[in-house]
Amino acid sequence: MADSLSAATCAIYVILAFPILYLLFKHGRNGFLGWLYLFVFCGLRIISGGLGVKKSDGAAASIISNIGLSPLLLATAGILHEARAYRIFGINKKLEWAQALFFHILVGAGVALAAAGSAKLQDHEQSTDKAEKMIKVGIVILAICWGVLVGWTGLSFRAPRGDGPVVRDGTMMLGSIAFCLVLIGVRVFYSLVAICTQAAYLNPSTGTLVIRVVLGFLPELLATLVYICAGIQTRGVAKLVSHGVAGYKPPAPYV
């Protein structure tokens, strides 16, 4: 049964990679990072699914499982950046990029610790306690990153906005992010609880199938599908921006 889940994961994300690649080109410069990272996320899930089908060594599967959340968090940050660019008039672009850079560094630190800890855990010559602490700290950092995204999204809803089709598309994207953050939160805290408790039935790679599906597979898949649906509905927003939009009524500049 575990192999069937791995095979399904691999097949589903191969299919989803194509519309994401389409959206990567349709959303233009503002959406480049978000849709690129979502494409990378699909790639990692395809790899992890392939490893599960082939029953490869646990080290590689464990590492990919622990770092697999990072591109989904980065994709959310990228799509949020795009939504803010469309929804908030007069946004401070330098501050936006500085915030994005800080977020990338924070996620990178969490991924580095989790991956290094996973690798050490497979090396019996290394201290198991130290490796487990590294993984725990890495996952905690990723949970903090999720919290940062929640706060960032909440502030985006409160920011002054204009009116018009571009703003409405930005608002639609922001709404999809808010919904997906709930799903991503389930996945993040599932990993955190699994790592902290070390319960065999919660293991993201070898645990109980029902738990892996409900708390791992489905939240990631639903979040990806919601982003794709929102991306398709707003696929023309970059073209509207490049050609100018009649009837756009911005408020006072937001910094």
VENLINCOR-V897581 format. One line per field, one symbol per residue. ss: DSSP state (H for helix, E for strand, C for the rest). Layout:
ss: ???
//
This chain:
ss: CHHHHHHHHHHHHHHHHHHHHHHHHHCCCCCHHHHHHHHHHHHHHHHHHHHHHHCCCHHHHHHHHHHHHHHHHHHHHHHHHHHHHHHCCCCCHHHHHHHHHHHHHHHHHHHHHHHHHHHHHCCCCCCHHHHHHHHHHHHHHHHHHHHHHHHHHHHHHHCCCCCCHHHHHHHHHHHHHHHHHHHHHHHHHHHHHHHHHCCHHHCCCCCCHHHHHHHHHHHHHHHHHHHHHHHHHCCCHHHHHHHCCCCCCCCCCCC
//
